[in-house]
């Protein structure tokens, strides 16, 4: 095989891997978009909600003994889906007891529209979750084991004998991510709940006059965003080990994906995460793994310079 063929095959392999991991990144970015886009809350704890989702899926798998009666292949993914309603309830409780006090119409007259309080509060929640997880679970790396993680689908040969390998665990996780995104898109576009969420995001005061409970809509958005990001974390844990501070590695990626997609666009956040996954994997062709995140932010800065509103965002004129 010539050097050109090796380069082409490496590029195709990186694109395939980037699409699969990008779909999971897209899902976690959508979870943040539900909170940041609808509520305009700067949530530093989003990565740690993902970490809690990883541990919830892990303990659902082990304590319920799912592999024993669902099998080692299906069990891990059922555990990930079982963790979602738990994190929905967790997100609902966090908003009900803490977040609602620094968000909503009541904070409009506060300095910085309440964003300063949001920063301190969510940073405090993040620190509590990180250190609490360290105390309860320890610092050792753990993962959600599935035999699909070490197996791959061979695609090819094509283009003069070139071939691509698709990791089965990533493929299943990517398919689940896409199904969740499609379902969420349908809910937002076609249901009464989705209309209330969009109204609360576009104009909270007008939504109140129309009889919409904005506080309830924000609580639902926060809980959904927590559950979606936690689900993405569980899917990611079938390929990568995790620890109590793993959220720090992904929260910046989430914000980059949301901004790339366009503030307020849920589908845009998914494509923003997909773009990050592609850039991250393609960068490994010419750069060492340690520079993956640097490449992501170079790409991010280029997009912000060329299209500040993101892929699907809109320019807003302020008077």
ChimeraX attribute file (.defattr): number of C-alpha atoms within 10 A of each C-alpha:
attribute: neighborCount
match mode: 1-to-1
recipient: residues
	/A:1	8
	/A:2	7
	/A:3	8
	/A:4	9
	/A:5	14
	/A:6	12
	/A:7	12
	/A:8	15
	/A:9	17
	/A:10	18
	/A:11	18
	/A:12	17
	/A:13	19
	/A:14	22
	/A:15	20
	/A:16	20
	/A:17	23
	/A:18	22
	/A:19	23
	/A:20	26
	/A:21	25
	/A:22	28
	/A:23	31
	/A:24	31
	/A:25	31
	/A:26	36
	/A:27	33
	/A:28	35
	/A:29	36
	/A:30	34
	/A:31	31
	/A:32	31
	/A:33	33
	/A:34	29
	/A:35	25
	/A:36	23
	/A:37	24
	/A:38	24
	/A:39	24
	/A:40	18
	/A:41	22
	/A:42	21
	/A:43	22
	/A:44	23
	/A:45	24
	/A:46	30
	/A:47	28
	/A:48	29
	/A:49	27
	/A:50	28
	/A:51	30
	/A:52	28
	/A:53	30
	/A:54	33
	/A:55	25
	/A:56	21
	/A:57	29
	/A:58	23
	/A:59	16
	/A:60	20
	/A:61	24
	/A:62	15
	/A:63	8
	/A:64	13
	/A:65	14
	/A:66	18
	/A:67	18
	/A:68	11
	/A:69	10
	/A:70	12
	/A:71	12
	/A:72	16
	/A:73	15
	/A:74	13
	/A:75	22
	/A:76	26
	/A:77	24
	/A:78	16
	/A:79	26
	/A:80	29
	/A:81	21
	/A:82	17
	/A:83	25
	/A:84	24
	/A:85	18
	/A:86	18
	/A:87	25
	/A:88	21
	/A:89	16
	/A:90	18
	/A:91	22
	/A:92	22
	/A:93	15
	/A:94	17
	/A:95	22
	/A:96	17
	/A:97	9
	/A:98	14
	/A:99	22
	/A:100	17
	/A:101	14
	/A:102	21
	/A:103	21
	/A:104	20
	/A:105	14
	/A:106	12
	/A:107	16
	/A:108	13
	/A:109	9
	/A:110	12
	/A:111	10
	/A:112	11
	/A:113	16
	/A:114	19
	/A:115	19
	/A:116	13
	/A:117	19
	/A:118	23
	/A:119	17
	/A:120	14
	/A:121	19
	/A:122	19
	/A:123	17
	/A:124	14
	/A:125	19
	/A:126	22
	/A:127	16
	/A:128	14
	/A:129	19
	/A:130	23
	/A:131	14
	/A:132	13
	/A:133	19
	/A:134	15
	/A:135	11
	/A:136	9
	/A:137	14
	/A:138	12
	/A:139	13
	/A:140	10
	/A:141	12
	/A:142	15
	/A:143	18
	/A:144	26
	/A:145	20
	/A:146	21
	/A:147	11
	/A:148	17
	/A:149	17
	/A:150	11
	/A:151	13
	/A:152	15
	/A:153	11
	/A:154	11
	/A:155	11
	/A:156	12
	/A:157	10
	/A:158	9
	/A:159	10
	/A:160	9
	/A:161	10
	/A:162	17
	/A:163	16
	/A:164	21
	/A:165	15
	/A:166	16
	/A:167	19
	/A:168	19
	/A:169	23
	/A:170	24
	/A:171	22
	/A:172	15
	/A:173	24
	/A:174	24
	/A:175	15
	/A:176	19
	/A:177	25
	/A:178	17
	/A:179	12
	/A:180	16
	/A:181	21
	/A:182	12
	/A:183	11
	/A:184	18
	/A:185	15
	/A:186	12
	/A:187	14
	/A:188	17
	/A:189	13
	/A:190	11
	/A:191	12
	/A:192	11
	/A:193	15
	/A:194	18
	/A:195	16
	/A:196	22
	/A:197	26
	/A:198	19
	/A:199	20
	/A:200	25
	/A:201	22
	/A:202	15
	/A:203	11
	/A:204	24
	/A:205	14
	/A:206	13
	/A:207	18
	/A:208	15
	/A:209	9
	/A:210	11
	/A:211	9
	/A:212	18
	/A:213	15
	/A:214	23
	/A:215	19
	/A:216	17
	/A:217	23
	/A:218	28
	/A:219	21
	/A:220	21
	/A:221	30
	/A:222	30
	/A:223	27
	/A:224	25
	/A:225	27
	/A:226	35
	/A:227	28
	/A:228	31
	/A:229	34
	/A:230	35
	/A:231	37
	/A:232	31
	/A:233	31
	/A:234	33
	/A:235	30
	/A:236	25
	/A:237	25
	/A:238	24
	/A:239	21
	/A:240	15
	/A:241	15
	/A:242	22
	/A:243	20
	/A:244	24
	/A:245	19
	/A:246	19
	/A:247	22
	/A:248	17
	/A:249	12
	/A:250	20
	/A:251	22
	/A:252	16
	/A:253	24
	/A:254	28
	/A:255	24
	/A:256	22
	/A:257	32
	/A:258	33
	/A:259	29
	/A:260	29
	/A:261	29
	/A:262	26
	/A:263	23
	/A:264	24
	/A:265	22
	/A:266	27
	/A:267	21
	/A:268	25
	/A:269	35
	/A:270	30
	/A:271	26
	/A:272	31
	/A:273	31
	/A:274	25
	/A:275	23
	/A:276	31
	/A:277	26
	/A:278	21
	/A:279	24
	/A:280	26
	/A:281	23
	/A:282	22
	/A:283	19
	/A:284	17
	/A:285	14
	/A:286	7
	/A:287	11
	/A:288	9
	/A:289	13
	/A:290	9
	/A:291	12
	/A:292	17
	/A:293	17
	/A:294	13
	/A:295	19
	/A:296	21
	/A:297	17
	/A:298	12
	/A:299	18
	/A:300	21
	/A:301	15
	/A:302	11
	/A:303	16
	/A:304	15
	/A:305	11
	/A:306	9
	/A:307	16
	/A:308	16
	/A:309	18
	/A:310	24
	/A:311	20
	/A:312	19
	/A:313	17
	/A:314	14
	/A:315	10
	/A:316	7
	/A:317	5
	/A:318	4
	/A:319	3
